[in-house]
Amino acid sequence: MIFIGDVKDLKQLTDLRVLKEQDYFEFQNTLRRALGEKAIEPYNPDENPRVKYFKAKARLRDRVKAKSKDGLTLGSTLASICCMGLGITPLNIGELS
């Protein structure tokens, strides 16, 4: 259990808000949504192994996909090359291999 509240103003133990184990997963999903991430579904220990495998592969694919979005795009790379002063301009960059 996690107790939430100010201990200085405590008169009774029931005045504190309590985060219990069964509520913790929903608390995590609430934080994920607040941070702009996608909420995940709870773990099911009785799930079919094939379904579990496919879900794991989908999560891996989503992680790789999210990781690749952090890189530079081709357009921004070409624009940065034009700004380096190498004699390459937007007018002659199309002639290069």
C-alpha positions as CSV (number, residue, x, y, z in Angstrom):
1,M,0.0,0.0,0.0
2,I,1.1,3.6,-0.6
3,F,-0.3,6.2,1.7
4,I,-1.0,9.6,0.1
5,G,-1.4,12.7,2.3
6,D,0.2,15.1,4.8
7,V,1.3,13.4,8.0
8,K,1.3,16.7,9.9
9,D,-2.4,17.2,9.7
10,L,-3.2,13.5,10.4
11,K,-5.8,12.9,13.1
12,Q,-6.8,9.4,12.1
13,L,-5.3,6.8,9.8
14,T,-8.5,6.7,7.7
15,D,-7.9,10.4,6.7
16,L,-5.1,9.3,4.4
17,R,-5.7,8.3,0.8
18,V,-4.5,4.8,0.0
19,L,-3.3,3.3,-3.2
20,K,-3.7,-0.4,-3.0
21,E,-2.2,-3.2,-5.1
22,Q,-5.3,-3.8,-7.1
23,D,-5.6,-0.1,-8.0
24,Y,-1.9,0.3,-8.9
25,F,-2.2,-0.9,-12.6
26,E,-5.0,1.7,-13.2
27,F,-2.8,4.3,-11.5
28,Q,0.0,3.5,-14.0
29,N,-2.3,3.7,-17.0
30,T,-3.5,7.1,-15.7
31,L,0.0,8.3,-15.6
32,R,0.7,6.9,-19.0
33,R,-2.3,8.8,-20.4
34,A,-1.2,12.0,-18.7
35,L,2.2,11.7,-20.3
36,G,0.7,11.2,-23.7
37,E,1.5,7.5,-24.0
38,K,-0.8,4.7,-24.9
39,A,-2.4,2.8,-22.0
40,I,-1.7,-0.9,-21.8
41,E,-4.1,-3.7,-21.0
42,P,-3.6,-5.8,-17.8
43,Y,-1.6,-9.0,-17.9
44,N,-3.7,-12.2,-18.2
45,P,-1.8,-15.3,-16.9
46,D,-4.4,-17.7,-18.5
47,E,-4.0,-16.3,-22.0
48,N,-3.3,-18.6,-24.9
49,P,0.5,-18.8,-25.5
50,R,0.1,-17.9,-29.2
51,V,-1.9,-14.8,-28.4
52,K,0.8,-13.9,-25.8
53,Y,3.5,-14.3,-28.4
54,F,1.7,-12.1,-31.0
55,K,1.1,-9.4,-28.4
56,A,4.8,-9.5,-27.5
57,K,5.8,-9.1,-31.2
58,A,3.4,-6.2,-31.6
59,R,4.9,-4.4,-28.6
60,L,8.4,-5.0,-30.0
61,R,7.3,-3.6,-33.4
62,D,5.7,-0.6,-31.7
63,R,8.9,0.1,-29.7
64,V,11.1,-0.1,-32.9
65,K,8.7,2.1,-34.8
66,A,8.7,4.7,-32.0
67,K,12.5,4.6,-31.9
68,S,12.9,5.3,-35.6
69,K,10.8,8.4,-35.4
70,D,13.5,10.2,-33.4
71,G,15.9,10.4,-36.4
72,L,16.3,13.1,-39.0
73,T,14.2,13.0,-42.1
74,L,15.7,13.0,-45.6
75,G,14.6,16.6,-46.2
76,S,16.1,17.9,-43.0
77,T,19.4,16.1,-43.8
78,L,19.6,17.6,-47.3
79,A,18.8,21.0,-45.9
80,S,21.6,20.7,-43.3
81,I,24.0,19.6,-46.0
82,C,23.1,22.7,-48.1
83,C,23.9,24.9,-45.1
84,M,27.4,23.5,-44.5
85,G,29.0,25.7,-47.1
86,L,30.3,22.9,-49.3
87,G,29.1,24.4,-52.5
88,I,26.0,22.4,-52.5
89,T,22.8,24.4,-52.9
90,P,19.1,23.4,-53.2
91,L,19.5,24.2,-56.9
92,N,22.3,21.7,-57.6
93,I,21.6,19.0,-55.0
94,G,19.4,17.2,-57.5
95,E,22.3,16.7,-59.8
96,L,24.4,14.8,-57.2
97,S,24.2,11.0,-56.9
